[in-house]
Amino acid sequence: MSYILQGETGPWEVVIGLEVHAQLTSRAKLFSGAATEFGAEPNTQVSFVDAAFPGMLPVINGHCVEMAVRTGLGLNARINKRSVFARKNYFYADLPAGYQISQYELPVVGQGTIVLDLADGSTRDVGIERLHLEMDAGKSMHDQHPTKSFIDLNRAGVALMEIVSKPDMRSPEEAGAYLRKLRSIVRYLGTCDGNMEEGSMRCDCNVSVRRPGEELRTRSEIKNVNSVRFVMQSIEYEARRQIEVYESGGAVVQETRLFDAAKGTTRSMRSKEMAHDYRYFPDPDLLPLEFDDAFIAGIRATLPELPDQKKTRFMNEHGLTAYDAGVLVVDKATAAYFEAVAAGRDAKIAANWVITNLFAVLNRLGKDIAQSPVSAENLGKLLDLIADNTISGRLAKEVFEFMVETGRDPLSLVTEKGLTQVTDTTAIEAAIDQVLAANADKVGQYRGGAVKLAGWFVGQVMKATGGKANPGMLNDLLKKKLDG
């Protein structure tokens, strides 16, 4: 469903395409053997090729090629059996060769599709235009000296996949869903760690606005946005900025802009180059990449179960809703944790505990699933104690908090703290009799028609038993005594 913004002169539709630069999980660079470890001291991971010394020739990293093909297959995209590296010519101080080795007319991966999982439970297809391989540039540092800029070439030559979407997205929410899904897919595939904070996944946002049903208008590109939240914020601001330009009688120019996260605004960086400005031509030092069917089939055979496939299986095998299944499969480790908890148990109850209770704890502690203080094995044991009536659902939440604090198994905690559920009818009846005798006036009100007091009596008996009375037995026995 389109996201319509209301301007002073009527409705406007937002048109969004994203270009994502994803750093491949390779320990060596795309055309040299230099290391790619994040956080190394400046200029300690630079080869003569990366520094563009005269006479140095690039040598393709075969692992990176395989990872690009693997990603293309994961995006349901066409793998081009022949692709060509090109030189993209431009000058930056952190690009010592004066050109970037990229791909232009013949990329390694062609058109594909990503299925978005939207907040209302619906799905929507977004087209992938292409995926091509390219080398990253270095980094200019302007905050190290009052009058000089420093250059760090550690990043120069690092292997990137540029994944270009079609202009199919129509709202900041869809752009956010696209990025989250793409990140999930590359993490499942193991081709990129998706860490936007460390720069291993960066996004350029192409944004334009138009009247609903019109042809596309001029777009602006927001460069190097490094979080899903900032992508959504930058699109929202840029769309409203362009509407104001049009409604004031101006024209949007094709340009590259930067997003200021502190202010929540975009600002002009430079006019947007066209392809001919880069003077692309095939790199004379690199032969074309040529694949046969066996090469592609071999990589396809190693693909894991991807998020969409896993989501469908969770819905079919475990009876989960589309929403619950979608939440659980976003992260591969979370999906594995859930399956361990659900093994041999009620999967819907397992999903509820993971999504509601465990996620709340992890969010509070600032931890991910791999750092969970409660193991999947112990959470499963807790569900077993509920199922066999050792503890009630209410007591289970108390035990769960002890598990979070200690990391211990639930049975030892229940035994140590005397939290075993009371299932002795004699003990429960005695507690009920005590509560009814002490509140004869309320018993009279109940029998006079104030049936809502039943819940109050349940609470009093639970209080008298320290919350240990079996809820089902308590409700049955209490009703018989109140109605007797």
VENDA-V739680 format. One record per backbone hydrogen bond with DSSP energy under -1.0 kcal/mol. CO is the residue of the C=O (numbers start at 0). NH is the residue of the N-H. E is the energy in kcal/mol with one decimal. If there is no record, write none. Layout:
# VENDA-V739680
co-><CO CO>
nh-><NH NH>
e-><E E>
This chain:
# VENDA-V739680
co-><4 9 11 12 14 15 16 17 18 19 20 21 23 29 30 33 40 46 47 48 52 60 61 62 63 64 65 66 67 68 69 70 71 72 74 77 80 82 84 85 87 91 93 94 97 99 100 101 105 107 108 110 111 113 115 117 121 123 125 126 127 129 130 131 133 135 138 140 149 151 154 156 157 158 159 160 161 162 163 163 165 168 170 171 172 173 174 175 176 177 178 179 180 181 182 183 184 185 185 185 190 193 194 199 201 202 203 204 205 206 207 209 210 219 220 221 224 226 227 228 229 230 231 232 233 234 235 236 237 238 239 240 241 242 243 244 245 253 254 255 255 256 257 259 259 264 266 269 273 274 277 280 282 288 291 292 293 294 295 296 298 299 305 306 307 308 309 310 311 312 313 313 320 321 322 323 324 330 331 332 333 334 335 336 337 338 341 345 346 347 348 349 350 351 352 353 356 357 358 359 360 361 361 367 368 374 375 376 377 378 379 380 381 382 383 384 384 385 389 391 392 394 395 396 397 398 399 400 401 402 408 409 410 411 412 413 421 423 424 425 426 427 428 429 430 431 432 433 438 439 440 441 442 443 444 445 448 449 450 451 452 453 454 455 456 457 458 459 460 461 462 464 467 469 470 471 472 473 474 475 476 477 478>
nh-><11 6 4 209 207 168 205 164 203 162 201 160 25 60 58 28 43 50 52 51 55 64 65 66 67 68 69 70 71 72 73 74 76 75 112 109 290 288 282 101 99 94 137 97 89 87 134 85 83 79 130 77 127 125 123 120 117 115 113 165 111 163 108 161 159 156 151 149 140 138 157 29 135 23 133 21 131 19 128 129 167 15 174 175 176 177 178 179 180 181 182 183 184 185 186 187 188 189 190 191 24 195 199 22 20 224 18 221 16 219 14 12 213 206 256 204 202 230 231 232 233 234 235 236 237 238 239 240 241 242 243 244 245 246 247 249 248 271 220 268 269 222 266 263 264 259 257 255 276 277 88 86 285 82 295 296 297 298 299 300 301 302 309 310 311 312 313 314 315 316 317 319 324 325 326 327 328 334 335 336 337 338 339 340 341 342 344 349 350 351 352 353 354 355 357 358 360 361 362 363 364 365 366 370 371 378 379 380 381 382 383 384 385 386 387 389 390 388 420 395 396 398 399 400 401 402 403 404 405 406 412 413 414 415 416 418 469 427 428 429 430 431 432 433 434 435 436 437 442 443 444 445 446 447 449 448 450 452 453 454 456 457 458 459 460 461 462 463 464 466 465 467 421 473 474 475 476 477 478 479 480 481 482>
e-><-2.5 -2.8 -2.7 -2.0 -2.0 -1.8 -3.1 -2.8 -3.0 -3.1 -2.4 -2.7 -2.3 -1.7 -1.6 -1.3 -1.3 -1.9 -2.5 -1.3 -1.8 -1.4 -2.2 -2.2 -2.1 -2.2 -2.6 -2.2 -2.4 -2.4 -1.9 -1.2 -2.5 -1.5 -2.4 -3.5 -2.7 -2.7 -2.5 -3.0 -2.6 -1.9 -2.3 -1.8 -1.2 -3.0 -2.2 -3.3 -2.2 -1.9 -2.0 -1.9 -2.8 -2.7 -1.3 -2.1 -2.7 -3.6 -2.6 -2.8 -1.7 -2.5 -1.9 -2.9 -2.8 -2.8 -2.7 -2.7 -3.4 -2.6 -2.3 -2.4 -2.1 -2.2 -2.0 -2.9 -1.9 -2.8 -2.9 -1.3 -2.7 -2.5 -1.9 -2.4 -2.4 -2.4 -2.3 -2.4 -2.3 -2.9 -2.7 -2.1 -2.4 -2.4 -1.9 -2.3 -2.4 -1.2 -1.8 -1.1 -1.7 -1.3 -1.8 -3.2 -3.0 -3.3 -2.7 -3.1 -2.1 -2.4 -3.0 -3.7 -2.7 -2.8 -3.8 -2.4 -2.0 -2.2 -2.2 -2.3 -3.0 -2.1 -2.1 -2.4 -2.7 -2.6 -1.8 -2.4 -2.4 -2.0 -2.0 -2.0 -2.6 -2.8 -1.3 -2.6 -1.7 -1.6 -2.7 -2.8 -1.8 -3.0 -2.4 -2.4 -1.2 -3.7 -2.7 -3.2 -1.3 -1.4 -2.5 -2.9 -1.2 -2.2 -1.7 -2.8 -2.3 -1.5 -2.5 -2.0 -1.4 -1.5 -2.8 -2.7 -2.1 -2.1 -2.8 -2.0 -2.3 -3.6 -1.4 -1.4 -2.7 -2.3 -2.3 -2.1 -1.5 -2.2 -2.0 -2.2 -2.7 -2.3 -1.9 -2.1 -2.8 -1.1 -2.8 -2.2 -2.7 -2.0 -2.2 -2.2 -2.9 -2.6 -2.7 -2.0 -1.7 -2.7 -2.6 -2.1 -2.4 -1.2 -2.2 -1.6 -1.4 -2.3 -2.3 -1.9 -1.9 -1.9 -1.7 -1.8 -1.5 -2.4 -2.1 -1.7 -1.6 -1.5 -4.2 -2.2 -1.2 -2.7 -2.7 -1.6 -1.5 -2.3 -2.3 -1.8 -2.2 -3.2 -1.2 -2.7 -2.5 -2.4 -2.4 -2.4 -2.3 -2.1 -2.9 -2.1 -1.8 -2.3 -2.9 -2.0 -2.0 -2.8 -2.4 -1.6 -1.9 -2.1 -1.8 -2.6 -2.5 -1.1 -2.5 -1.9 -2.0 -1.9 -1.9 -1.0 -2.2 -2.2 -2.1 -2.0 -2.4 -2.6 -2.2 -2.1 -1.7 -3.7 -1.1 -1.1 -3.8 -2.9 -2.5 -2.0 -2.6 -2.7 -2.1 -1.8 -1.9 -2.8 -2.5>
